Amino acid sequence: MTPMLIETTILGLLIAVVSNRWHHLVENVKIKGVWLPFLAFVVEAGIQIALNRGSDDLRGLIFDYELTLMVLVYSLLVAFFALNLKTPGVAMLLVGVVLNMIVIFSNNGKMPVDIDMAVSYGFTHTAQQLKSGLVFGHSAINAETTKLAFLADILHLRPPYPMPKSVSLGDLVMDVGVLMVFVLNLRENPNALEEEETHVY
């Protein structure tokens, strides 16, 4: 899960609470396979820790199988969204994931990142890590070799946005999907009303 998805989820929860319709959200959204994205996060975090603190041999092993590892992570995410596809808004989330998969798998398992903003705001360490391939699943954009750069992390959220970052088109589509999950499920479920009427009669 990208940091921006966390921010969008918090926004969705605030909308649910402020609108006083959060109980409809609880009734309408029945999430299946919660362990799938959790496992994807654990795998990705574990690999990043290994890149930061592991030996050169371990890093080399990760680099050799990076594409395979990214396939594993994204397979878990796709499986999760497929299980919950009937929930309004989840289809949009799946579209965002697929857009990211296309550019990542077209670039040997790495999401290309435009590092201009990182450099301009003094995040030279992050920029250097991206250039060195030490950020799992990400690399600095190379004008000569990067494929489908328009789907890469080239959209910059600059200050006054509280947490500046670079995101992809797929990320933005996923954020729209998260908001749709909240907004579309804040309505009263007509099926629930029908069930109540059936029990009454």
Secondary structure, 3 states (H helix, E strand, C coil): CCHHHHHHHHHHHHHHHHCCCHHHHHHHCCCCCCHHHHHHHHHHHHHHHHHHHCCHHHHHHHHHCHHHHHHHHHHHHHHHHHHCCCCCCHHHHHHHHHHHHHHHHHCCCCEEECCHHHHHCCCHHHHHHHHHCCCCCEEECCCCCCCCHHHCECEEECCCCCCCEEECHHHHHHHHHHHHHHHHCCCCCHHHHHHHHHHHC
